[in-house]
Amino acid sequence: MPAVIRNDWSREEVLALFDLPFPELLFRAATVHRERFDPAEVQVSTLLSVKTGGCPEDCAYCPQAARYHTGVEATKLMDTGSVLERARAAKAAGASRFCMGAAWRSPKDRDIPKVAEMIREVKALGLETCATLGMLKGDQAKALRDAGLDYYNHNLDTAPEFYGDIIKTREYQDRLDTLEHVRDAGMKTCCGGIVGMGESRDQRAGLLQALANLPAHPDSVPINRLVQVEGTPLAGTALLDPFEFVRTIAVARLMMPASMVRLSAGRAEMSEELQAMCFLAGANSIFYGEKLLTTGNPDVAADQALFERLGLRPMPVAHESKTVHADIVEPAAGCAA
């Protein structure tokens, strides 16, 4: 019987999963993964920064914040033709989803029609579409949905109790409100966080607890490993133990069994062995090609070679988990973030 989808995880339960012996944790995660997905398939996305730098926020990890001196120069919003050129290349390289990211606190109403045009044109190529533009109002979310947007990315970043150590220009509730607007508009959510920012294991557990206790599990859960950029406040942070990162992937898979769990930022610094262990632990989505906003990605040829060595293949467009058993979905306990 497939794992029960729950929205009422306690912190103690999450920590108990983290504390399992490593082989047992990976075995449980791999078992749950196989209940919902083909373990040989990995969903492949490409992320393009359509508007880089100049963000007014103070996220301590982000090289695009205008207040930090990181060498990232602010750019204007790309034109649709240039975005389409990149999207065609991404599709030719095997990507099934194309995500457009803009370094905004939130888009202005005048920006929405421009992004909507990009979405319509990329969608017409046969790609799934995703956008990450900052905070959204309800009417903005509906306009993006009407343009054909499939997914909207808006991360929680970290546990509620650690959030104030990382970001002060936006409240945790602001993030929850945007996710609510996205769900209400009928779009799929892409929502995860960043680990390795100096948080404790308890706080890593708190991030996963907050994600799994949302009213609906995110359809995609990007787990980012901090990329330390000189000039940001988190440069010089102690590196997260690789096995702890794998544990985080495995616990995310156990808690959100029907979600895509994505290896996102930080993959360029991961060994092939570490990536393989993450796939074993239940990760089944990656970004490749282009750049992950302003941090590098392994190049396409290297990823294709790794897939070949591991016997993995790209997941086709519009894949859903194998079975969604509505009869075993427990009622949400409310938003526990």
Backbone torsions as a table, in degrees:
resi	resn	phi	psi	omega
1	MET	NA	129.5	-178.2
2	PRO	-59.3	153.8	179.9
3	ALA	-58.8	140.6	179.5
4	VAL	-70.2	136.6	174.7
5	ILE	-85.5	120.5	-175.8
6	ARG	-122.3	152.3	174.6
7	ASN	-130.3	28.3	-174.8
8	ASP	-135.0	36.9	-177.8
9	TRP	-68.8	136.5	171.8
10	SER	-91.9	158.4	178.4
11	ARG	-61.7	-38.0	-178.5
12	GLU	-62.8	-39.5	178.9
13	GLU	-65.2	-40.3	-179.3
14	VAL	-66.9	-43.5	179.3
15	LEU	-64.5	-33.3	177.9
16	ALA	-63.6	-35.4	175.6
17	LEU	-67.1	-45.6	178.2
18	PHE	-58.0	-33.1	-174.5
19	ASP	-83.4	-5.6	179.2
20	LEU	-61.2	149.3	171.8
21	PRO	-54.2	140.2	-172.4
22	PHE	-53.2	-48.3	179.9
23	PRO	-61.6	-38.2	179.6
24	GLU	-66.5	-41.8	179.8
25	LEU	-61.5	-46.5	-179.7
26	LEU	-66.0	-37.5	177.9
27	PHE	-61.9	-46.3	-179.2
28	ARG	-63.7	-42.9	-178.6
29	ALA	-65.5	-42.5	179.6
30	ALA	-64.4	-36.1	179.0
31	THR	-65.1	-46.3	178.7
32	VAL	-63.6	-40.0	179.1
33	HIS	-57.1	-45.2	-177.4
34	ARG	-68.8	-21.3	177.5
35	GLU	-68.4	-27.5	-173.0
36	ARG	-114.8	-25.8	-171.0
37	PHE	-135.4	160.1	168.4
38	ASP	-78.9	117.1	-175.0
39	PRO	-67.6	-10.5	178.7
40	ALA	-92.9	-1.1	-179.3
41	GLU	-106.3	137.3	177.6
42	VAL	-129.3	125.4	177.7
43	GLN	-73.7	131.1	-174.1
44	VAL	-114.5	124.3	178.8
45	SER	-121.8	154.1	170.6
46	THR	-120.9	135.2	-178.3
47	LEU	-115.2	123.9	179.3
48	LEU	-114.8	130.5	174.2
49	SER	-81.3	106.4	-177.4
50	VAL	-88.4	-10.8	174.9
51	LYS	-153.4	108.7	-169.6
52	THR	-105.4	141.7	168.7
53	GLY	71.4	172.2	176.3
54	GLY	78.5	15.3	-177.5
55	CYS	-72.6	135.7	-178.5
56	PRO	-79.4	-5.2	-176.6
57	GLU	-78.2	170.9	-175.7
58	ASP	-118.6	27.7	179.8
59	CYS	-53.6	120.9	-168.7
60	ALA	-67.4	-15.3	-178.5
61	TYR	-95.1	-10.0	-160.9
62	CYS	-99.5	121.1	177.5
63	PRO	-74.5	-6.9	-179.0
64	GLN	-91.4	-3.8	178.0
65	ALA	-69.0	128.9	-175.7
66	ALA	-62.0	-27.0	-175.0
67	ARG	-77.3	-13.8	-179.4
68	TYR	-102.0	146.5	-179.4
69	HIS	-99.4	91.0	-174.5
70	THR	-117.6	-0.4	-178.4
71	GLY	85.6	0.5	177.4
72	VAL	-85.2	122.2	-179.7
73	GLU	-94.3	138.3	179.6
74	ALA	-70.1	139.3	178.1
75	THR	-126.3	163.3	175.4
76	LYS	-83.9	166.6	177.5
77	LEU	-61.1	131.5	179.7
78	MET	-64.4	156.0	174.4
79	ASP	-82.4	158.0	-174.6
80	THR	-61.0	-38.9	-179.3
81	GLY	-59.7	-42.2	179.8
82	SER	-67.8	-38.3	178.1
83	VAL	-64.3	-42.4	-179.6
84	LEU	-63.2	-37.5	177.6
85	GLU	-60.0	-42.9	178.1
86	ARG	-68.5	-37.6	-179.4
87	ALA	-65.7	-40.4	177.4
88	ARG	-62.0	-41.9	178.9
89	ALA	-64.4	-39.3	179.2
90	ALA	-63.3	-42.9	179.3
91	LYS	-64.4	-41.6	179.7
92	ALA	-63.1	-29.0	-179.6
93	ALA	-85.8	-1.5	175.1
94	GLY	108.7	2.3	178.9
95	ALA	-72.5	142.9	176.0
96	SER	-107.9	-12.5	179.5
97	ARG	-134.8	139.3	-178.7
98	PHE	-122.7	118.7	-176.4
99	CYS	-108.7	133.5	-179.7
100	MET	-112.0	121.6	-176.9
101	GLY	-115.5	137.7	177.8
102	ALA	-128.5	134.9	-178.2
103	ALA	-82.3	73.2	175.8
104	TRP	-119.6	149.7	166.8
105	ARG	-67.0	-43.9	172.2
106	SER	-160.9	146.5	-179.6
107	PRO	-71.4	146.8	171.7
108	LYS	-79.0	155.4	-178.5
109	ASP	-57.5	-31.7	-179.7
110	ARG	-71.1	-18.1	179.5
111	ASP	-80.4	-25.4	-172.3
112	ILE	-61.1	-46.3	178.7
113	PRO	-60.5	-33.5	179.5
114	LYS	-67.8	-44.0	178.1
115	VAL	-68.4	-37.7	178.9
116	ALA	-59.7	-38.9	177.9
117	GLU	-63.0	-42.7	176.8
118	MET	-59.0	-45.5	-177.5
119	ILE	-60.3	-47.8	-178.7
120	ARG	-59.4	-43.1	-176.5
121	GLU	-71.2	-40.2	178.2
122	VAL	-67.1	-40.6	178.4
123	LYS	-59.9	-37.3	-179.0
124	ALA	-65.8	-18.6	177.1
125	LEU	-77.5	-9.5	-178.0
126	GLY	92.6	14.2	177.5
127	LEU	-96.8	147.9	165.9
128	GLU	-68.8	148.0	-177.6
129	THR	-116.0	143.3	178.2
130	CYS	-142.3	148.8	176.9
131	ALA	-140.3	150.1	172.6
132	THR	-137.9	107.8	-169.6
133	LEU	-126.7	6.1	-175.6
134	GLY	98.4	-158.0	-177.7
135	MET	-70.0	141.5	179.8
136	LEU	-120.1	145.3	167.5
137	LYS	-87.7	164.0	-177.2
138	GLY	-59.3	-44.2	-178.2
139	ASP	-69.0	-30.8	176.8
140	GLN	-67.8	-41.6	177.8
141	ALA	-60.8	-41.8	179.8
142	LYS	-65.7	-37.4	179.4
143	ALA	-65.8	-39.2	177.5
144	LEU	-67.9	-38.6	176.2
145	ARG	-61.7	-44.2	-178.9
146	ASP	-63.7	-25.8	177.8
147	ALA	-78.9	-10.7	178.3
148	GLY	107.0	15.4	-179.6
149	LEU	-69.0	128.9	-179.1
150	ASP	-87.4	-46.3	-173.8
151	TYR	-127.6	145.3	169.0
152	TYR	-123.4	128.1	179.5
153	ASN	-95.4	127.8	173.5
154	HIS	-154.5	104.9	-172.7
155	ASN	-82.2	151.4	169.8
156	LEU	-80.7	-20.4	176.9
157	ASP	76.8	-54.6	-176.7
158	THR	-158.8	-173.8	179.5
159	ALA	-67.6	150.8	179.9
160	PRO	-53.8	-39.7	-175.1
161	GLU	-76.6	-14.1	178.9
162	PHE	-103.1	-11.3	-172.7
163	TYR	-57.3	-42.7	-177.8
164	GLY	-65.4	-18.8	175.8
165	ASP	-78.1	-15.5	-174.9
166	ILE	-109.3	-36.6	-174.2
167	ILE	-140.2	133.5	177.9
168	LYS	-122.5	-10.0	-175.9
169	THR	-92.2	-1.2	179.5
170	ARG	-148.2	136.9	-179.1
171	GLU	-84.8	156.1	175.5
172	TYR	-58.0	-39.2	-179.1
173	GLN	-63.0	-32.2	176.7
174	ASP	-58.2	-40.2	179.5
175	ARG	-67.5	-42.2	178.7
176	LEU	-64.2	-36.8	179.3
177	ASP	-64.4	-43.2	178.9
178	THR	-62.6	-43.2	177.8
179	LEU	-60.5	-37.6	177.7
180	GLU	-64.5	-42.0	177.9
181	HIS	-61.5	-40.2	-179.7
182	VAL	-65.5	-46.0	178.7
183	ARG	-63.0	-43.2	-178.7
184	ASP	-63.0	-31.1	178.9
185	ALA	-77.0	-11.3	177.7
186	GLY	90.9	13.6	177.0
187	MET	-91.5	162.0	175.8
188	LYS	-83.0	148.8	-178.9
189	THR	-102.9	140.6	171.5
190	CYS	-119.1	111.9	-170.4
191	CYS	-150.2	124.2	179.2
192	GLY	-149.4	-137.2	-178.3
193	GLY	-170.2	-171.4	-176.0
194	ILE	-122.3	134.4	175.7
195	VAL	-118.7	157.5	-176.5
196	GLY	91.7	19.6	179.9
197	MET	-95.3	15.2	-177.8
198	GLY	96.5	7.0	179.6
199	GLU	-75.8	160.1	176.1
200	SER	-84.8	169.0	174.1
201	ARG	-60.4	-40.1	178.2
202	ASP	-57.2	-38.3	179.9
203	GLN	-75.3	-32.4	172.1
204	ARG	-63.6	-41.3	175.6
205	ALA	-61.7	-36.5	179.7
206	GLY	-65.3	-35.9	175.7
207	LEU	-61.9	-50.5	-178.9
208	LEU	-65.0	-35.7	176.3
209	GLN	-61.6	-45.1	-180.0
210	ALA	-63.0	-40.0	180.0
211	LEU	-67.2	-47.3	-176.6
212	ALA	-71.9	-20.8	-179.3
213	ASN	-97.9	9.8	169.4
214	LEU	-62.4	159.3	-179.2
215	PRO	-54.5	-31.3	172.8
216	ALA	-139.5	139.5	178.5
217	HIS	-60.6	140.9	173.9
218	PRO	-57.6	142.5	177.9
219	ASP	-68.9	-34.6	173.1
220	SER	-125.9	138.3	-178.8
221	VAL	-123.8	92.6	176.6
222	PRO	-74.5	125.3	174.7
223	ILE	-106.7	108.9	-177.8
224	ASN	-95.5	136.6	172.6
225	ARG	-100.3	122.8	-172.5
226	LEU	-47.2	126.5	169.7
227	VAL	-98.1	113.5	-176.2
228	GLN	-81.2	120.7	-178.4
229	VAL	-113.8	125.3	178.9
230	GLU	-57.1	131.5	-178.4
231	GLY	105.6	-17.4	175.0
232	THR	-92.8	154.1	-178.4
233	PRO	-59.7	-24.1	-176.5
234	LEU	-91.4	1.2	174.5
235	ALA	-61.8	131.4	-178.9
236	GLY	93.9	0.6	177.1
237	THR	-64.0	142.4	178.1
238	ALA	-57.4	135.4	-176.6
239	LEU	-69.8	141.8	177.6
240	LEU	-73.6	135.5	177.3
241	ASP	-58.9	131.7	-178.2
242	PRO	-57.2	-38.1	179.6
243	PHE	-66.9	-31.8	176.4
244	GLU	-67.0	-35.4	176.5
245	PHE	-64.5	-44.3	178.2
246	VAL	-62.4	-41.4	176.4
247	ARG	-56.7	-41.9	-179.3
248	THR	-62.3	-42.6	177.0
249	ILE	-60.5	-47.4	-177.1
250	ALA	-63.3	-42.3	-180.0
251	VAL	-67.2	-38.5	175.7
252	ALA	-59.5	-42.3	178.6
253	ARG	-63.3	-41.5	-179.9
254	LEU	-66.4	-37.7	-176.1
255	MET	-81.4	-28.4	-177.7
256	MET	-127.8	70.2	-167.9
257	PRO	-64.2	-26.1	-176.5
258	ALA	-98.9	1.3	-178.1
259	SER	-89.3	152.0	166.3
260	MET	-73.3	130.2	176.1
261	VAL	-109.4	117.6	-168.5
262	ARG	-109.4	132.6	166.0
263	LEU	-77.6	115.9	-173.6
264	SER	-115.5	-123.9	-177.1
265	ALA	-59.1	146.2	178.5
266	GLY	95.7	-5.4	-177.5
267	ARG	-69.0	-26.3	179.2
268	ALA	-62.7	-27.0	-179.3
269	GLU	-93.4	-0.4	-178.7
270	MET	-89.5	138.8	173.3
271	SER	-67.8	161.8	175.8
272	GLU	-62.7	-34.8	179.1
273	GLU	-64.6	-40.8	179.0
274	LEU	-66.1	-42.0	177.6
275	GLN	-61.5	-43.0	179.4
276	ALA	-60.5	-39.4	179.3
277	MET	-66.5	-35.1	177.3
278	CYS	-66.0	-39.8	176.8
279	PHE	-63.3	-39.5	177.4
280	LEU	-63.3	-34.0	-178.4
281	ALA	-80.8	-2.1	175.4
282	GLY	117.6	-1.2	174.1
283	ALA	-67.7	135.2	179.5
284	ASN	-143.6	32.3	176.8
285	SER	-155.9	144.0	177.0
286	ILE	-141.9	161.5	162.6
287	PHE	-98.2	138.9	169.7
288	TYR	-147.4	165.2	-176.3
289	GLY	73.4	167.1	-178.5
290	GLU	50.9	-141.7	174.0
291	LYS	-135.0	150.0	178.4
292	LEU	-82.3	86.9	-171.3
293	LEU	54.7	-104.2	-177.8
294	THR	-114.4	18.7	174.7
295	THR	-121.9	146.2	-172.8
296	GLY	-70.1	159.0	176.8
297	ASN	-122.7	152.6	168.9
298	PRO	-56.8	144.2	-176.6
299	ASP	-74.9	164.9	-172.8
300	VAL	-59.1	-44.2	-177.3
301	ALA	-61.0	-40.3	179.5
302	ALA	-65.7	-40.4	178.2
303	ASP	-65.4	-42.2	179.5
304	GLN	-63.4	-38.2	178.3
305	ALA	-66.6	-39.3	177.9
306	LEU	-65.0	-44.2	176.8
307	PHE	-56.6	-42.8	-179.3
308	GLU	-62.6	-43.0	-178.7
309	ARG	-66.6	-33.5	-177.0
310	LEU	-93.3	-4.8	-178.0
311	GLY	72.1	30.2	179.2
312	LEU	-99.4	159.8	178.0
313	ARG	-142.8	153.4	178.4
314	PRO	-65.1	141.0	178.2
315	MET	-75.9	139.1	178.3
316	PRO	-68.3	163.9	-179.9
317	VAL	-62.1	146.9	172.8
318	ALA	60.9	34.7	174.8
319	HIS	-73.6	141.7	171.7
320	GLU	-118.6	156.5	175.8
321	SER	-59.5	152.3	-166.7
322	LYS	-57.6	-38.8	-176.7
323	THR	-145.9	128.8	172.2
324	VAL	-113.0	104.0	-175.0
325	HIS	-88.1	92.4	-177.9
326	ALA	-60.1	-27.3	-176.5
327	ASP	-73.4	-11.3	179.4
328	ILE	-116.0	11.1	177.4
329	VAL	-81.9	121.3	-179.0
330	GLU	-82.2	148.9	-179.9
331	PRO	-63.4	144.2	-179.8
332	ALA	-66.4	145.8	177.8
333	ALA	-92.4	14.4	-176.3
334	GLY	92.4	167.7	-177.6
335	CYS	-74.7	116.5	-174.2
336	ALA	-104.0	29.4	-179.1
337	ALA	-85.4	NA	NA
